Amino acid sequence: DDRWKSELTEEEYYVTRMKGTERPFSGKYYNWKEAGTYTCVCCGAPLFDSDHKYESGTGWPSFYRALEQQQSCSGTAEDKVECGESNVARNEDISHGMVRTE
């Protein structure tokens, strides 16, 4: 845990290690328009391509497709989640009074 606190910003730690959420319409990548690949801040694995990003109106970056697993994460087993065909794990969340996938 101390390792992650020293390597990540406070917000990155909160979002990636504590299952937190940044405020809507506030994140660096919410309105990001540059072409490229979004990668995991913890292990560097490719997650999404900017071509698959869309405006969902939710205040967070939204993608209609995750990248297929093109490479394995460069981190250790504790850095990543085994995700099958993609480096993105999908979890149903009902904690905010609605059903959503994170």
C-alpha positions in Angstrom: 0.0 0.0 0.0 2.8 2.4 0.8 4.3 1.7 -2.6 1.2 2.9 -4.4 0.8 6.0 -2.2 4.4 6.9 -3.1 4.0 6.2 -6.9 0.5 7.6 -7.5 -1.1 11.0 -7.0 -3.7 11.1 -4.2 -6.5 11.1 -6.7 -5.0 8.2 -8.7 -4.6 6.2 -5.5 -8.2 6.9 -4.5 -9.6 5.9 -7.9 -7.4 2.9 -8.6 -6.8 1.4 -5.2 -9.8 2.5 -3.1 -12.5 2.1 -5.9 -13.1 5.8 -5.7 -14.6 8.1 -8.4 -13.4 11.5 -9.4 -16.0 14.3 -9.5 -17.9 14.3 -12.8 -16.8 16.9 -15.4 -13.5 17.4 -13.6 -11.0 14.7 -14.7 -8.1 15.4 -17.0 -9.4 13.1 -19.7 -13.1 14.0 -19.6 -12.9 16.5 -22.4 -9.6 15.2 -23.9 -9.7 15.3 -27.7 -6.2 14.1 -28.7 -5.8 10.8 -30.6 -4.1 8.0 -28.7 -4.3 5.1 -26.4 -5.5 5.3 -22.8 -3.4 3.2 -20.5 -3.5 1.9 -16.9 -1.7 4.4 -14.6 -0.6 1.4 -12.4 0.8 -1.1 -14.9 0.8 0.6 -18.3 -1.5 -1.9 -20.0 -3.5 -0.5 -23.0 -7.2 0.0 -22.1 -9.0 2.1 -24.7 -8.4 3.8 -28.0 -9.5 7.4 -28.4 -11.4 6.4 -31.6 -13.8 4.5 -29.3 -14.5 7.4 -27.0 -18.0 9.0 -27.0 -19.9 11.8 -25.2 -22.2 10.0 -22.7 -23.3 13.1 -20.8 -22.2 11.5 -17.5 -19.2 13.7 -16.9 -16.6 10.9 -17.2 -14.8 9.6 -20.3 -16.9 6.9 -21.9 -15.8 4.2 -24.4 -17.9 1.8 -26.4 -15.2 -0.8 -26.7 -12.1 -1.8 -24.7 -9.0 -2.8 -26.5 -8.3 -6.5 -26.9 -5.5 -7.8 -24.7 -2.5 -7.0 -26.9 0.1 -7.3 -24.3 0.2 -8.4 -20.7 0.6 -5.8 -18.0 4.2 -4.9 -17.2 3.5 -4.9 -13.5 3.4 -7.6 -11.0 0.3 -9.8 -10.3 -0.8 -7.5 -7.5 -0.7 -4.5 -10.0 -3.4 -5.9 -12.3 -6.7 -7.8 -12.5 -7.0 -10.8 -14.8 -9.5 -9.6 -17.4 -9.7 -12.3 -20.0 -9.8 -11.0 -23.6 -9.2 -7.4 -22.5 -7.2 -5.5 -19.9 -10.4 -4.0 -18.6 -12.5 -5.7 -15.9 -16.2 -4.9 -15.8 -18.0 -4.8 -12.4 -21.6 -4.1 -11.8 -22.1 -1.4 -9.1 -25.4 -0.7 -7.4 -24.0 1.4 -4.5 -25.3 4.8 -5.8 -29.0 3.8 -6.1 -28.7 2.8 -9.7 -27.2 0.0 -11.7 -24.0 0.9 -13.5 -20.9 -0.8 -14.9 -17.5 0.3 -13.8 
